[in-house]
Amino acid sequence: MDENDLVVETVLLAGKIMIESGADMTRVDDTLKRIAANAGAEDAKIFETTTGIVMSIPHKKRAQVETIEKRTINLGKVAQVNDLSRAFQAKTISLVEMKEELLKLCDAPAFFAMWWQILAAVIVSSTLAVMYGACWQDFVPTMLASAVGYFLFYFINKNFKFRFVSEFVAAVVIGLTSIWMVKLGFGVNAGLIIVGALMPLVPGVPITNSVRDLLAGHILSGLARGTEALLVAGALGLGIAVVFRFM
Amino acid sequence: MKFWVINIVFSYLATIGFGIIINVPKRALNACGIVGVLGWIVFLTVKHFTYGAMLANLSSAFAIGLFAIVAAHWHKMPMILFNIPSLVPLVPGGQAYQAVRNFALGNHDLAISYLVQVTLIAGSIAMGFFLAELVSQVYLKYRYRN
């Protein structure tokens, strides 16, 4: 394989990992151009959207496309690609080594296992419920509701890949658990329990990235991510609305 | 006093918790929590003096943006690692919940009034975020010129 093919493939792989893991487009653009420039292709043209990347080196007449089919949220991988790019710029690793590291990173599992994530969701929801003004009696019911809801969300996402259904089901279950617990006398304010328990499911990464992309002029990616965030928020709202309608 | 201790400890825990959910690397988690606490302190302080949610959200989002830039420079890591978890406590969950609930129960006037509140708060968070971004761009330009 010749040198230019290696440059294009490494840059596309880095871009694929970053976009799959939820980086904002300015960061992706900056990192990819930097890798290309450090590898000797200063005038590389790179076009990236949330569903694919095209890259060409104009005077060498080389171009390739990389499609992006899944979008997860794993900001640790973004930071690692960033570290690799910095190491390559400082000449501590070669282009071949970088590509090997990227290939390893591509298949790496999430940093935090399922139980850690559920524990984190429980902490987020119970602390936020208290910060929003719930009394101490609501603390444990919020923990329970969010543990059940987040477990279902994680389970459905992992095994069936239904993106918006998982949020909907989790919201319905959270609503039902909260209202039953208040009816049984364990909690006091069902509203604050529900709000707290839904917090871990809030699409924080798509919303923030959508704003940043729109501001930076990546209108296509900004709108795509904004739509994704709205759909997730709609699924959560619909789940709660169904519970209120029929309880 | 008790109020502040609870709020500081809980906002730290909430920010770190959301950081774990979105897989922020372990060595960035502490800085993440600190940015979250500072943002929440700004929110509570401004809310205490102005009695309004919008200015409080705007200044808190602005402060989070600035602290995230500092943390990103300090750790040499992307800025989104620090500001996404810290912005989570500001999400207008309570108002959104009331809007959905009132829509479901048929009180459409009340629901729309809550929905407007949600939109305004989300807009002011975005504005604060814009301003922080602007400051970071100016700072970067100034720094690379010298």
Interface residues (C-beta under 8 A of the other chain):
Chain A: G22 A23 D24 R27 I73 N74 L75 G76 K77 V78 A79 Q80 N82 R86 A110 F111 F112 W116 Q117 L119 A120 A121 V122 I123 V124 T127 L128 V130 M131 Y132 G191 L192 I194 V195 G196 L198 M199 P200 V202 G204 V205 T208 N209 V211 R212 L215 A233 G237 I240 A241 V242 F244 R245
Chain B: I6 N7 F10 S11 L13 A14 I16 G17 F18 G19 I20 I21 I22 N23 V24 P25 K26 A28 W40 K76 M77 P78 I80 L81 N83 I84 P85 L87 V88 P89 V91 G93 G94 A96 Y97 Q98 A99 V100 R101 F103 A104 L105 A126 F129 F130 E133
